[in-house]
Amino acid sequence: MSLKRLFTEHPDSVGESYFEHMGVALSFAGPLIAAGFAALVHAFLPFLCVTTASATVKRLYARMTNRAPRAVPQAKTDGMMAWDPVI
């Protein structure tokens, strides 16, 4: 497998460019890092951040599973649908 393919195969499969996919992934990474920090705080101080991590995970799960499909050019996926990074 070529080096370029390693970086583009998955983004292509969801109808995104490398940089579009990077943006979507980073838009999930920030809230996940914050949720992890909230869970860490909650582990030591259970009266703080009681629902922060779980609410963040639920919100991101809903966002990921409700993404609108977007058509991918015929040559790339044989007419299959992909996911639109815009929610």
The first five atom37 places (N, CA, C, CB, O) and aatype in JSON, in Angstrom:
{
  "aatype": [12, 15, 10, 11, 1, 10, 13, 16, 6, 8, 14, 3, 15, 19, 7, 6, 15, 18, 13, 6, 8, 12, 7, 19, 0, 10, 15, 13, 0, 7, 14, 10, 9, 0, 0, 7, 13, 0, 0, 10, 19, 8, 0, 13, 10, 14, 13, 10, 4, 19, 16, 16, 0, 15, 0, 16, 19, 11, 1, 10, 18, 0, 1, 12, 16, 2, 1, 0, 14, 1, 0, 19, 14, 5, 0, 11, 16, 3, 7, 12, 12, 0, 17, 3, 14, 19, 9],
  "atom_mask": [
    [1, 1, 1, 1, 1],
    [1, 1, 1, 1, 1],
    [1, 1, 1, 1, 1],
    [1, 1, 1, 1, 1],
    [1, 1, 1, 1, 1],
    [1, 1, 1, 1, 1],
    [1, 1, 1, 1, 1],
    [1, 1, 1, 1, 1],
    [1, 1, 1, 1, 1],
    [1, 1, 1, 1, 1],
    [1, 1, 1, 1, 1],
    [1, 1, 1, 1, 1],
    [1, 1, 1, 1, 1],
    [1, 1, 1, 1, 1],
    [1, 1, 1, 0, 1],
    [1, 1, 1, 1, 1],
    [1, 1, 1, 1, 1],
    [1, 1, 1, 1, 1],
    [1, 1, 1, 1, 1],
    [1, 1, 1, 1, 1],
    [1, 1, 1, 1, 1],
    [1, 1, 1, 1, 1],
    [1, 1, 1, 0, 1],
    [1, 1, 1, 1, 1],
    [1, 1, 1, 1, 1],
    [1, 1, 1, 1, 1],
    [1, 1, 1, 1, 1],
    [1, 1, 1, 1, 1],
    [1, 1, 1, 1, 1],
    [1, 1, 1, 0, 1],
    [1, 1, 1, 1, 1],
    [1, 1, 1, 1, 1],
    [1, 1, 1, 1, 1],
    [1, 1, 1, 1, 1],
    [1, 1, 1, 1, 1],
    [1, 1, 1, 0, 1],
    [1, 1, 1, 1, 1],
    [1, 1, 1, 1, 1],
    [1, 1, 1, 1, 1],
    [1, 1, 1, 1, 1],
    [1, 1, 1, 1, 1],
    [1, 1, 1, 1, 1],
    [1, 1, 1, 1, 1],
    [1, 1, 1, 1, 1],
    [1, 1, 1, 1, 1],
    [1, 1, 1, 1, 1],
    [1, 1, 1, 1, 1],
    [1, 1, 1, 1, 1],
    [1, 1, 1, 1, 1],
    [1, 1, 1, 1, 1],
    [1, 1, 1, 1, 1],
    [1, 1, 1, 1, 1],
    [1, 1, 1, 1, 1],
    [1, 1, 1, 1, 1],
    [1, 1, 1, 1, 1],
    [1, 1, 1, 1, 1],
    [1, 1, 1, 1, 1],
    [1, 1, 1, 1, 1],
    [1, 1, 1, 1, 1],
    [1, 1, 1, 1, 1],
    [1, 1, 1, 1, 1],
    [1, 1, 1, 1, 1],
    [1, 1, 1, 1, 1],
    [1, 1, 1, 1, 1],
    [1, 1, 1, 1, 1],
    [1, 1, 1, 1, 1],
    [1, 1, 1, 1, 1],
    [1, 1, 1, 1, 1],
    [1, 1, 1, 1, 1],
    [1, 1, 1, 1, 1],
    [1, 1, 1, 1, 1],
    [1, 1, 1, 1, 1],
    [1, 1, 1, 1, 1],
    [1, 1, 1, 1, 1],
    [1, 1, 1, 1, 1],
    [1, 1, 1, 1, 1],
    [1, 1, 1, 1, 1],
    [1, 1, 1, 1, 1],
    [1, 1, 1, 0, 1],
    [1, 1, 1, 1, 1],
    [1, 1, 1, 1, 1],
    [1, 1, 1, 1, 1],
    [1, 1, 1, 1, 1],
    [1, 1, 1, 1, 1],
    [1, 1, 1, 1, 1],
    [1, 1, 1, 1, 1],
    [1, 1, 1, 1, 1]
  ],
  "atom_positions": [
    [[0.85, -1.18, 0.0], [0.0, 0.0, 0.0], [0.89, 1.24, 0.0], [-0.96, 0.0, 1.22], [1.88, 1.31, 0.73]],
    [[0.53, 2.21, -0.82], [1.33, 3.42, -0.91], [1.14, 4.29, 0.33], [0.96, 4.22, -2.18], [0.14, 4.19, 1.03]],
    [[2.11, 5.13, 0.57], [2.05, 6.04, 1.71], [0.85, 6.98, 1.59], [3.35, 6.84, 1.83], [0.16, 7.24, 2.57]],
    [[0.61, 7.49, 0.38], [-0.53, 8.4, 0.17], [-1.84, 7.68, 0.51], [-0.57, 8.91, -1.29], [-2.72, 8.26, 1.14]],
    [[-1.95, 6.44, 0.09], [-3.18, 5.67, 0.33], [-3.44, 5.49, 1.82], [-3.1, 4.29, -0.36], [-4.59, 5.49, 2.26]],
    [[-2.39, 5.33, 2.6], [-2.54, 5.19, 4.05], [-3.25, 6.4, 4.66], [-1.18, 5.0, 4.72], [-4.01, 6.27, 5.62]],
    [[-3.01, 7.57, 4.09], [-3.58, 8.8, 4.61], [-4.93, 9.17, 3.98], [-2.61, 9.92, 4.41], [-5.64, 10.02, 4.52]],
    [[-5.28, 8.56, 2.85], [-6.5, 8.97, 2.14], [-7.58, 7.9, 2.04], [-6.13, 9.42, 0.78], [-8.72, 8.23, 1.73]],
    [[-7.26, 6.66, 2.28], [-8.24, 5.59, 2.09], [-9.47, 5.78, 2.99], [-7.59, 4.23, 2.38], [-10.6, 5.75, 2.49]],
    [[-9.27, 5.98, 4.27], [-10.42, 6.14, 5.17], [-11.17, 7.45, 4.91], [-9.95, 6.09, 6.63], [-12.4, 7.42, 4.78]],
    [[-10.5, 8.61, 4.82], [-11.25, 9.82, 4.49], [-12.05, 9.69, 3.19], [-10.29, 11.0, 4.39], [-13.19, 10.14, 3.12]],
    [[-11.45, 9.08, 2.17], [-12.18, 8.86, 0.92], [-13.42, 8.0, 1.14], [-11.26, 8.19, -0.12], [-14.46, 8.25, 0.53]],
    [[-13.32, 7.0, 2.02], [-14.44, 6.09, 2.25], [-15.64, 6.77, 2.89], [-14.0, 4.94, 3.11], [-16.75, 6.26, 2.81]],
    [[-15.42, 7.91, 3.53], [-16.53, 8.65, 4.14], [-16.81, 9.96, 3.4], [-16.22, 8.94, 5.61], [-17.52, 10.83, 3.91]],
    [[-16.26, 10.09, 2.19], [-16.56, 11.23, 1.34], [-15.91, 12.53, 1.76], [0.0, 0.0, 0.0], [-16.44, 13.61, 1.51]],
    [[-14.75, 12.44, 2.41], [-14.05, 13.63, 2.87], [-12.63, 13.65, 2.33], [-14.03, 13.68, 4.41], [-12.05, 12.61, 2.02]],
    [[-12.09, 14.86, 2.21], [-10.67, 14.98, 1.89], [-9.89, 14.72, 3.17], [-10.34, 16.4, 1.29], [-10.47, 14.61, 4.26]],
    [[-8.6, 14.62, 3.05], [-7.75, 14.42, 4.23], [-7.96, 15.54, 5.25], [-6.26, 14.35, 3.82], [-8.12, 15.28, 6.44]],
    [[-7.97, 16.79, 4.78], [-8.1, 17.92, 5.69], [-9.52, 18.07, 6.24], [-7.7, 19.19, 4.98], [-9.69, 18.48, 7.39]],
    [[-10.54, 17.74, 5.45], [-11.91, 17.73, 5.97], [-12.02, 16.71, 7.1], [-12.93, 17.42, 4.85], [-12.6, 17.0, 8.16]],
    [[-11.47, 15.53, 6.87], [-11.54, 14.47, 7.87], [-10.75, 14.86, 9.13], [-10.99, 13.15, 7.3], [-11.16, 14.56, 10.25]],
    [[-9.63, 15.52, 8.93], [-8.85, 16.0, 10.07], [-9.68, 16.96, 10.91], [-7.54, 16.69, 9.59], [-9.68, 16.87, 12.14]],
    [[-10.39, 17.87, 10.26], [-11.22, 18.82, 10.98], [-12.32, 18.15, 11.78], [0.0, 0.0, 0.0], [-12.58, 18.51, 12.93]],
    [[-12.97, 17.17, 11.17], [-14.04, 16.45, 11.88], [-13.44, 15.69, 13.07], [-14.77, 15.47, 10.92], [-13.99, 15.75, 14.17]],
    [[-12.34, 15.0, 12.85], [-11.71, 14.24, 13.94], [-11.28, 15.17, 15.07], [-10.5, 13.45, 13.41], [-11.46, 14.84, 16.24]],
    [[-10.72, 16.31, 14.73], [-10.3, 17.26, 15.77], [-11.51, 17.85, 16.5], [-9.47, 18.38, 15.15], [-11.41, 18.17, 17.69]],
    [[-12.64, 17.99, 15.81], [-13.83, 18.51, 16.47], [-14.38, 17.53, 17.49], [-14.91, 18.85, 15.44], [-15.14, 17.92, 18.39]],
    [[-14.02, 16.26, 17.37], [-14.36, 15.25, 18.37], [-13.27, 15.17, 19.44], [-14.57, 13.88, 17.71], [-13.57, 14.91, 20.61]],
    [[-12.03, 15.38, 19.06], [-10.91, 15.22, 20.0], [-10.97, 16.2, 21.15], [-9.6, 15.38, 19.26], [-10.74, 15.82, 22.3]],
    [[-11.26, 17.47, 20.87], [-11.3, 18.48, 21.93], [-12.3, 18.14, 23.03], [0.0, 0.0, 0.0], [-11.93, 18.1, 24.2]],
    [[-13.57, 17.89, 22.67], [-14.54, 17.53, 23.71], [-14.18, 16.22, 24.43], [-15.91, 17.41, 23.09], [-14.44, 16.09, 25.62]],
    [[-13.59, 15.27, 23.71], [-13.2, 14.01, 24.37], [-12.08, 14.23, 25.38], [-12.77, 12.98, 23.33], [-12.07, 13.62, 26.45]],
    [[-11.13, 15.1, 25.04], [-10.05, 15.42, 25.99], [-10.64, 16.11, 27.22], [-8.97, 16.32, 25.32], [-10.27, 15.79, 28.35]],
    [[-11.55, 17.05, 27.0], [-12.2, 17.74, 28.12], [-13.0, 16.76, 28.98], [-13.12, 18.86, 27.6], [-12.97, 16.84, 30.21]],
    [[-13.7, 15.83, 28.34], [-14.47, 14.83, 29.08], [-13.55, 13.93, 29.88], [-15.33, 13.98, 28.13], [-13.87, 13.55, 31.01]],
    [[-12.4, 13.59, 29.32], [-11.42, 12.78, 30.05], [-10.9, 13.51, 31.27], [0.0, 0.0, 0.0], [-10.73, 12.91, 32.34]],
    [[-10.64, 14.77, 31.12], [-10.19, 15.58, 32.26], [-11.28, 15.66, 33.33], [-9.79, 17.01, 31.8], [-11.0, 15.54, 34.52]],
    [[-12.53, 15.84, 32.9], [-13.66, 15.89, 33.84], [-13.79, 14.56, 34.58], [-14.97, 16.22, 33.11], [-14.06, 14.54, 35.78]],
    [[-13.6, 13.45, 33.88], [-13.67, 12.13, 34.52], [-12.53, 11.96, 35.53], [-13.61, 11.01, 33.46], [-12.72, 11.37, 36.59]],
    [[-11.36, 12.49, 35.2], [-10.23, 12.42, 36.12], [-10.51, 13.24, 37.39], [-8.94, 12.94, 35.43], [-10.25, 12.78, 38.5]],
    [[-11.04, 14.43, 37.21], [-11.43, 15.25, 38.37], [-12.48, 14.51, 39.19], [-11.96, 16.64, 37.91], [-12.39, 14.46, 40.42]],
    [[-13.48, 13.95, 38.53], [-14.56, 13.23, 39.2], [-14.04, 12.02, 39.98], [-15.61, 12.78, 38.18], [-14.57, 11.68, 41.04]],
    [[-13.0, 11.38, 39.46], [-12.44, 10.21, 40.16], [-11.94, 10.57, 41.54], [-11.3, 9.6, 39.34], [-12.1, 9.79, 42.48]],
    [[-11.35, 11.74, 41.69], [-10.79, 12.16, 42.98], [-11.76, 13.0, 43.8], [-9.51, 12.95, 42.75], [-11.72, 12.99, 45.03]],
    [[-12.63, 13.72, 43.12], [-13.6, 14.6, 43.79], [-14.99, 14.25, 43.24], [-13.25, 16.14, 43.57], [-15.5, 14.98, 42.38]],
    [[-15.59, 13.17, 43.7], [-16.82, 12.66, 43.09], [-18.02, 13.6, 43.12], [-17.2, 11.4, 43.75], [-19.02, 13.35, 42.45]],
    [[-17.93, 14.66, 43.88], [-19.02, 15.64, 43.92], [-18.89, 16.67, 42.81], [-19.04, 16.34, 45.28], [-19.8, 17.49, 42.62]],
    [[-17.79, 16.65, 42.06], [-17.59, 17.55, 40.92], [-17.74, 16.79, 39.61], [-16.19, 18.22, 40.99], [-17.49, 15.58, 39.55]],
    [[-18.13, 17.48, 38.59], [-18.23, 16.92, 37.22], [-19.02, 15.61, 37.2], [-16.81, 16.67, 36.64], [-18.62, 14.64, 36.57]],
    [[-20.14, 15.6, 37.9], [-20.92, 14.37, 38.08], [-21.42, 13.79, 36.76], [-22.11, 14.65, 38.99], [-21.39, 12.58, 36.57]],
    [[-21.86, 14.63, 35.85], [-22.39, 14.12, 34.57], [-21.63, 14.65, 33.35], [-23.86, 14.48, 34.44], [-22.03, 14.38, 32.22]],
    [[-20.57, 15.38, 33.56], [-19.87, 16.04, 32.45], [-19.36, 15.06, 31.4], [-18.71, 16.86, 32.97], [-19.64, 15.23, 30.21]],
    [[-18.63, 14.04, 31.82], [-18.05, 13.09, 30.88], [-19.14, 12.3, 30.15], [-17.1, 12.13, 31.6], [-19.1, 12.17, 28.93]],
    [[-20.1, 11.78, 30.89], [-21.15, 10.97, 30.26], [-22.0, 11.81, 29.31], [-22.03, 10.31, 31.32], [-22.37, 11.34, 28.24]],
    [[-22.32, 13.03, 29.68], [-23.1, 13.91, 28.8], [-22.33, 14.22, 27.52], [-23.48, 15.21, 29.53], [-22.92, 14.27, 26.44]],
    [[-21.03, 14.44, 27.64], [-20.2, 14.72, 26.47], [-20.18, 13.53, 25.53], [-18.78, 15.1, 26.88], [-20.33, 13.68, 24.32]],
    [[-19.98, 12.33, 26.08], [-19.94, 11.12, 25.26], [-21.29, 10.9, 24.58], [-19.58, 9.88, 26.13], [-21.33, 10.57, 23.4]],
    [[-22.39, 11.09, 25.29], [-23.72, 10.94, 24.69], [-23.93, 11.94, 23.56], [-24.82, 11.12, 25.75], [-24.46, 11.59, 22.5]],
    [[-23.52, 13.2, 23.77], [-23.68, 14.23, 22.75], [-22.86, 13.9, 21.5], [-23.27, 15.61, 23.31], [-23.33, 14.05, 20.37]],
    [[-21.61, 13.46, 21.71], [-20.76, 13.13, 20.56], [-21.26, 11.88, 19.84], [-19.31, 12.92, 21.02], [-21.18, 11.8, 18.61]],
    [[-21.77, 10.91, 20.58], [-22.33, 9.71, 19.96], [-23.52, 10.09, 19.07], [-22.76, 8.68, 21.05], [-23.63, 9.62, 17.94]],
    [[-24.4, 10.93, 19.59], [-25.56, 11.37, 18.8], [-25.1, 12.13, 17.56], [-26.5, 12.27, 19.65], [-25.65, 11.94, 16.48]],
    [[-24.11, 12.96, 17.72], [-23.58, 13.72, 16.58], [-23.0, 12.79, 15.52], [-22.51, 14.71, 17.06], [-23.22, 12.99, 14.33]],
    [[-22.26, 11.79, 15.95], [-21.63, 10.87, 15.01], [-22.65, 10.0, 14.29], [-20.61, 10.0, 15.73], [-22.53, 9.77, 13.09]],
    [[-23.65, 9.52, 15.0], [-24.61, 8.6, 14.39], [-25.69, 9.31, 13.58], [-25.25, 7.77, 15.45], [-26.41, 8.65, 12.83]],
    [[-25.82, 10.62, 13.73], [-26.84, 11.37, 12.99], [-26.28, 12.19, 11.85], [-27.59, 12.27, 13.92], [-26.94, 13.1, 11.36]],
    [[-25.07, 11.89, 11.43], [-24.47, 12.64, 10.33], [-25.22, 12.34, 9.04], [-22.98, 12.3, 10.18], [-25.57, 11.19, 8.78]],
    [[-25.47, 13.37, 8.24], [-26.22, 13.22, 6.99], [-25.34, 12.61, 5.91], [-26.78, 14.56, 6.53], [-24.21, 13.05, 5.71]],
    [[-25.85, 11.61, 5.19], [-25.06, 11.01, 4.11], [-24.85, 11.99, 2.96], [-25.74, 9.74, 3.59], [-25.71, 12.82, 2.67]],
    [[-23.71, 11.88, 2.34], [-23.37, 12.74, 1.2], [-22.85, 11.83, 0.09], [-22.31, 13.84, 1.6], [-22.09, 10.9, 0.35]],
    [[-23.25, 12.11, -1.13], [-22.82, 11.29, -2.25], [-21.32, 11.47, -2.48], [-23.61, 11.65, -3.53], [-20.8, 12.58, -2.42]],
    [[-20.66, 10.36, -2.75], [-19.25, 10.37, -3.08], [-19.14, 10.2, -4.58], [-18.46, 9.23, -2.31], [-19.93, 9.46, -5.17]],
    [[-18.2, 10.87, -5.23], [-18.07, 10.72, -6.69], [-18.05, 9.26, -7.11], [-16.8, 11.41, -7.17], [-17.43, 8.41, -6.46]],
    [[-18.73, 8.98, -8.2], [-18.9, 7.61, -8.7], [-17.59, 6.83, -8.8], [-19.55, 7.65, -10.05], [-17.56, 5.65, -8.46]],
    [[-16.53, 7.46, -9.25], [-15.27, 6.76, -9.45], [-14.67, 6.25, -8.15], [-14.28, 7.67, -10.14], [-13.91, 5.28, -8.16]],
    [[-15.0, 6.88, -7.02], [-14.38, 6.5, -5.75], [-15.07, 5.34, -5.06], [-14.35, 7.68, -4.84], [-14.4, 4.48, -4.48]],
    [[-16.41, 5.3, -5.09], [-17.11, 4.32, -4.27], [-18.18, 3.54, -5.01], [-17.72, 5.0, -3.1], [-18.98, 2.86, -4.37]],
    [[-18.24, 3.61, -6.28], [-19.27, 2.91, -7.05], [-20.68, 3.31, -6.64], [-19.1, 1.42, -6.89], [-21.58, 2.46, -6.6]],
    [[-20.89, 4.61, -6.34], [-22.21, 5.11, -6.06], [-22.67, 4.99, -4.62], [0.0, 0.0, 0.0], [-23.81, 5.35, -4.32]],
    [[-21.84, 4.5, -3.73], [-22.23, 4.38, -2.33], [-22.29, 5.76, -1.68], [-21.25, 3.47, -1.56], [-21.68, 6.71, -2.18]],
    [[-23.01, 5.87, -0.59], [-23.13, 7.13, 0.13], [-22.0, 7.24, 1.14], [-24.5, 7.23, 0.83], [-21.44, 6.23, 1.59]],
    [[-21.66, 8.45, 1.49], [-20.65, 8.71, 2.52], [-21.27, 9.64, 3.54], [-19.33, 9.33, 1.92], [-22.43, 10.04, 3.4]],
    [[-20.53, 9.98, 4.56], [-21.06, 10.83, 5.62], [-20.57, 12.23, 5.47], [-20.68, 10.28, 6.97], [-19.39, 12.48, 5.21]],
    [[-21.49, 13.17, 5.65], [-21.19, 14.6, 5.55], [-20.61, 15.08, 6.87], [-22.46, 15.42, 5.17], [-21.19, 14.81, 7.92]],
    [[-19.48, 15.79, 6.86], [-18.9, 16.24, 8.11], [-19.68, 17.37, 8.77], [-17.49, 16.68, 7.89], [-19.42, 17.71, 9.92]],
    [[-20.63, 17.96, 8.06], [-21.42, 19.05, 8.61], [-22.65, 18.48, 9.29], [-21.82, 20.06, 7.51], [-23.35, 17.66, 8.71]],
    [[-22.89, 18.93, 10.5], [-24.02, 18.37, 11.25], [-25.09, 19.4, 11.41], [-23.57, 17.85, 12.62], [-26.13, 19.13, 12.01]]
  ]
}
